[in-house]
Amino acid sequence: MMLSEGDVVSRGVAVALLLMSVASWVLILWKTWLLARLGPALPRSIAAFWQAPSLAQALQRVPALDPQALLAPLLLAAQAPLAGTLAGAGDARARLTRVLRDGLQASSARLQYGQVLLATVGTTAPFVGLLGTVWGIYHALSGMAGGGQLTIDLVAGPVGEALIMTAAGLAVAIPAVLAYNIMGRRIVRLEAELEGFAHDLRELLLQPAAPVS
């Protein structure tokens, strides 16, 4: 009723909330599936790496156990040829730290993908819904102003319909905020495991006689 009688602003707010809800739920479902796989896969991949008899065999084992390629940026960074470039100049520890840091940032970017969208929806959807409510009330009262004396019965219906937009904004925002917080904690744990692995890998590669075959 409200949308059929509403103007462009009211309908635009409703469409915006709908798009926010669809986008956030698609992202929530996808990231829930992704983090559910990464939870056991990452420790298993790290354990397989350290249980390998040599670095070369470890590099062959990990991809099969790391389907989301979360460790791949770190392993590729550690193997990247640096000779003849500015990246290869300077102290070996500094070079290795730099390439592993870049790899760690690439892995973290995969984990953080979509978090900005969830945070944006969670913070803006209530205000978008409030905008729809305020505009709906104004539009309803303006329409009734020329109809003679206003009574509570005449006002309650349009105002109640306009308040639905505030409820809709909260319905869109609450799942996004909850998902952002829950997934954020899981991502922090995974990033801590990646940072620990990067540190241990750096120490291994700096050893003068690491087994490589």
N, C-alpha and C positions, 0 to 999 in steps of 0.2 A: 504493500500500500504506500509506504513512504517513498520507495524508489520510483514507483509508477507516477506518483504525483510530484516528485522532487525535481529540482532543476539540475543544471549541468554540474554544479559543485557537489551536490549531494550524491549524484551518481558517480562522479569522479572519485569521491572519498570511498564509496563502497567498492568500486573497482580496485582502487589502490590497496585497500585492506585485503581484498580477495587475492590479489597478486602476491602481497606480502605473505599471506598464509600459505599459499601453494608453494612459493619458493622456499619458505622456511621448513615446511614439512618434507618436501623432497630432499632438502639438504640434511635434515635431521635423520631421516630414514637411511640415506646413503652413508652418512658419517657413523651412524650406529653400527651398520653392517661393517664398515671399514675398520673401526676401532675394535669391534669384536674379533676380527681376524688378526689385527696387529697385536692385540693383547698377548696371546700365546705365541704368535709367530716370531716376534722380535727376540724374546729371550731364547727361543729355540734356535734361531739363526746365529745369535751371538755365541751360544754354547757350542754349536757345530763348528763355528770358526775356530774357537780356542781348542777344540778337541782334535782338530786336524793335525797330522804329523808335520806339515810344512805350510808355508804361506801360499805356495802355488796351489796346493790341494784345498786349502781353506777357501781360496777365491773361487774354486770350482764348485764347492759344496754350497756356499751361501745362496746363490741365485735360486736354487730349487726350493729352499726353505723360506725364501723372502719374496713371496709373489707380488707384494706391493712395492718392491725395490726400495725399501726404506734405508737399507744399509748401502745400497749401490753408490750413491753420491760420495760417501766416505771412502769406499774401496776404490772407486775410480779416481778420486782426488789423490789418494795415496800412490796410485800407479802412474799418474800423469807425468809425462816427460817435461822437464823444466830446463834442460840444458840449452844454452844459447839464447835465453830470454832473461828479461829483468826479474821474472819470478824465480829464476834459478840462481840469482845472485845472492850473496850474503850467507849468513850462518845457516847450517843445515837444519838446526832446530827451529829457527824462525821460518824457513821455507816450509817445513812440514806442518808447523802450526798454522800457517796461513792457508795452505791448501785444505787441511782438515777442517779448519773453521768455515771455509767456503762450502765444503761438502756438508757440514753440519747445518749450515743455514739453509741449504737446499732441502735437506730432509725435514727440517723444522717447517719450512714453507709448505710442504705437502701435508703435514699434520695440521697446520693452522688454516688450511684452505677452508673457506666458508665461515670461519669464526666471526669475521667482520660483518658479514651479512646477518648472522644471528644477532649480534650485538646491535646492529642498526635497526633491525625489525623490533627487537625488544625495547629499545629506547624511544623509537619514533611512533610505533603503532598506537600507543595510548593517546598521543597528541593528535594523530590523524583522526582517530575516533572522536576525540573531544571537539576537533574542528567540525566534524560532521554533525555532532550534537548541537553545537552553538549555531551553526548555520541552519540546521533544520528547525530549531526553535524560532530563530529570527524569521525564517521563511514562513513558518506556520502562523506566527503572530501577525506578520505583515499581511498575510492573506485574509486573516479574520478581522483585521482592524476596520475594514470598510463594511463589515457585516452587521453593524449595530453593537448592542451591549454584549460584552464578553462574560461568560459564566464559567465556573469551574469545569462543568461538563464539556463545554466546547474546547477548553484549553487542555484538559488532561489527556485527551486522545492524541493530538499532534505532538505534544511535549513528550509523552510516553514513547511514541514511535521514534522521536529524535534521540531519546536517551539510549535506544538500542545501539546506536553507533558507538557510544562510549563502551558499552558492554562488548561490542564486536572488536573494538581496539584492544581491550584487555584480553579477550580470548585469543587474539593473534599474538600479543606480546608475551603472555605468560609461558606458553610452551617454548618460545624462542629463548627466553631468559633462562629457564630451567635447563634446556639443552646446552646452552652456552656454558653454564656453570658446571654441569656434570661432565660434559666433554672436555672442558678446559682442564679439569683435574686429571682426567685420563691422559690428555696430551702432555701435561706437565710430567707425569710419571714416565711416559715414553721418551720425552726429550731428555730426562735425567739418565735413562738407560743409554741413549745415544751419546750423550756427553761423556759418560763413563767409558763407553766403548772407544770413542774417539781418543780419549786420553790414553787408554791402554794400548791402542793401536799405534799411537805416536811413540810411546816408549818402546814398543816392539821394533818399529822400523828404525829407531835410532840406535839400536844395538848393533855393534860392529859386525856381528856374525849371526844374524838371524837366519834360520833355516828357510830356504826358498825353493827347495826341490824335493 
